[in-house]
């Protein structure tokens, strides 16, 4: 995500589902990067954690019964932390809603 990607500045949408707003442990940096990928009028579609989460940064690792990987930075972001995070990233919230117990938002370039 943070390396050079084809079509930078021409993407219509960036999708951050299944907690991927947490990549790198810094949702502001991730959204700033996503903003660079977008064309004018483009948007970021993201899934959020439930209300009450705010913004939480942590170290996590993947593990199985047989092994564990190294620790890496991750973040969790709920609707209650979205406005400040979006503003700091230069994004506006187009909509925010809950569907079937899951929270989603669309952000656009400010």
Legacy VTK file of the C-alpha trace (Angstrom):
# vtk DataFile Version 3.0
C-alpha trace
ASCII
DATASET POLYDATA
POINTS 110 float
0.000 0.000 0.000
2.812 2.420 0.801
5.002 1.486 -2.175
4.494 2.789 -5.685
1.233 1.460 -7.152
0.018 1.646 -10.767
-2.527 4.349 -11.511
-1.755 6.549 -8.517
-4.041 9.560 -8.554
-6.514 7.857 -10.889
-8.334 5.370 -8.664
-12.086 5.736 -8.290
-12.236 3.877 -4.948
-9.989 2.377 -2.295
-11.555 -0.464 -0.285
-10.411 -1.065 3.304
-12.603 -3.919 4.545
-12.206 -6.475 7.323
-10.222 -4.209 9.632
-7.690 -3.115 7.021
-7.993 0.510 8.189
-5.536 -0.756 10.818
-2.687 -1.548 8.405
0.537 -0.093 9.774
-1.025 0.993 13.064
-1.741 4.531 11.832
-5.121 5.082 10.134
-4.286 8.742 9.429
-1.173 7.759 7.447
-3.094 5.003 5.666
-5.927 7.359 4.684
-3.446 9.996 3.514
-1.871 7.373 1.275
-5.286 6.237 0.032
-6.089 9.885 -0.718
-2.986 10.059 -2.945
-4.293 7.101 -4.943
-7.700 8.682 -5.596
-8.740 10.740 -8.577
-10.797 13.883 -7.939
-14.205 12.763 -6.678
-12.801 9.370 -5.616
-13.574 7.802 -2.269
-12.406 5.373 0.379
-14.881 2.717 1.480
-13.963 1.348 4.876
-15.275 -0.987 7.529
-14.966 0.140 11.132
-15.021 -1.453 14.542
-18.163 -0.898 16.668
-18.847 2.364 18.529
-16.836 2.695 21.717
-13.619 1.600 20.033
-12.367 5.108 19.256
-8.828 4.811 17.925
-6.679 2.090 19.462
-3.137 1.287 18.437
-1.583 -2.024 19.328
0.931 -4.663 18.373
-0.463 -7.922 17.019
0.823 -11.084 15.435
-0.607 -13.939 13.481
-0.358 -17.376 14.981
-1.544 -20.909 14.428
-1.343 -24.082 16.434
2.161 -24.699 15.042
3.779 -21.277 14.895
3.584 -17.546 15.513
4.744 -14.698 13.320
6.492 -11.541 14.378
4.729 -8.655 16.055
3.553 -5.739 13.901
1.674 -2.454 14.345
-2.092 -2.490 13.916
-4.913 -0.117 14.757
-8.634 -0.377 15.384
-10.951 2.491 14.520
-14.586 2.905 15.484
-17.147 5.469 14.353
-16.370 7.572 17.430
-12.775 8.021 16.232
-13.547 8.516 12.556
-14.208 12.265 12.353
-10.865 13.337 13.788
-8.981 10.629 11.872
-10.627 11.613 8.578
-10.006 15.330 9.169
-6.342 14.734 10.030
-6.005 12.733 6.783
-7.614 15.451 4.643
-10.824 13.483 4.119
-14.510 14.226 4.676
-17.070 11.669 5.794
-19.622 11.203 3.001
-21.696 8.706 4.991
-21.443 6.447 8.035
-23.868 3.656 8.829
-24.432 0.330 10.503
-25.679 -2.682 8.549
-26.295 -6.041 10.181
-24.156 -5.171 13.193
-21.201 -4.007 11.045
-20.131 -0.359 10.586
-19.127 1.184 7.265
-18.136 4.628 6.014
-17.328 6.349 2.765
-14.721 9.095 2.852
-13.877 11.574 0.112
-11.034 13.982 -0.462
-11.635 17.203 1.485
LINES 1 111
110 0 1 2 3 4 5 6 7 8 9 10 11 12 13 14 15 16 17 18 19 20 21 22 23 24 25 26 27 28 29 30 31 32 33 34 35 36 37 38 39 40 41 42 43 44 45 46 47 48 49 50 51 52 53 54 55 56 57 58 59 60 61 62 63 64 65 66 67 68 69 70 71 72 73 74 75 76 77 78 79 80 81 82 83 84 85 86 87 88 89 90 91 92 93 94 95 96 97 98 99 100 101 102 103 104 105 106 107 108 109
